[in-house]
Amino acid sequence: MSYVSWSQKSFFEYVPKNWKIVSTAKGDLNKDGIEDLVLIVKDNDASNRIKNESLGPGILDVNSRNLLILFKDKSGNYTLADSNSNGFIPSENLAEDPCLEDPFNGVSIVKNILILDFNYWYSCGSSSSSSITYKFRYQNNNFELIGADYSSYSRFTGDQWNTSINFSIKKKEVTTGLNEFHESNPVTTKSSIEISELFKLKDCYFDTYSEVLSF
């Protein structure tokens, strides 16, 4: 897929033909005092809405969703600063995992940080539920992953554990012993991590969370 790469007044020019905008976030990402724009765009191909013969919804929408980051200048022109079309923002449904509800939970910009939230909740076939939040900062001419917060929860037992990783300072915290159903005695373990190069947003994909949690 190709995108227009020169500045244009309207951000709509960056949305591929026959695609639609499904989510947006506004905020200053490059610290120039001007409000930038993040778009989540989705293909609108009817052939990618397929019948499901298994558990889960009757129709699966497997249309691709991509992420676009647009810097705005003082004249109101937008420039494509970064993008991801690797499946990091997955389709609403997955043909290979039809019981998984829409994993994408939203995008926001807080204090110059791009935040992407994902939630993995199954309507059938599994009692587990998990979520992960990625935090990206624009630095070194890239959007680099500076933090990730992960939580996993059992709907049967109430057991929960949390992991928080700060890639900027190379620190990790893991909290176990949590329980949603009754009082518990959680334990938090802190450790250092080794990472030579930060994850870049443009290279992330659906299973990046497994790499992140391996630290």
Buried (B, 14 or more C-beta within 10 A) or exposed (E): EEEEEEBBEEBEBBBBEEBEBBBEBEBBBBEEEBEBBBBBBBBBEEEBBEEBEEEBEEEBBBBBBBBBBBBBEEEEBBBBBBBBBBBBBBBBBBEEBBBBBBBBBEBBBEEEBBBBBBBBBBEEEBEBBBBBBBBBBBEEEBBBBBBBBBBBBBEEEEBBBBBBBBBBEEBBBBBBEBBEEEEBEEEEEEEEEEEEEBBBBBEBEBEBBEEBBEB
